[in-house]
């Protein structure tokens, strides 16, 4: 598992920028923060790290930003057990072999990521869904 903080890239319409993403557990859940000269600091808190990442992404999506982490790719989503027991730090690559687990915050090319809504639609088709946390 990779450690926080992690250097990543973000992208808006082909314009890439450097960013740092960090995650930490606090008494009642997880906080994820993304910091970049292009976006400033964006943070969110949720029951698990994956959900907090989704909230950070939703804050950046109206401006067109995509976050370059594996947990933002359309075919990646955590199971309920991964969220409850692992804090959402690992997720499954949907449609792949059963052992295709990825680190949620592993750096990827941001042009390979999607919106939260598009990602959730893929997860729902696979029988997974977003909690109301």
Secondary structure, 3 states (H helix, E strand, C coil): CCCCCEEEEEEECCEEEEEEEEEEEECCEEEEEEEECCCEEEEEEECCHHHHHHHHHHHHHCCCEEECEHHHCCCEECCHHHHHHHCCCEEEECCCCCCCEEECCCECCHHHCCCHHHHHHHHHHCCCCCCCC
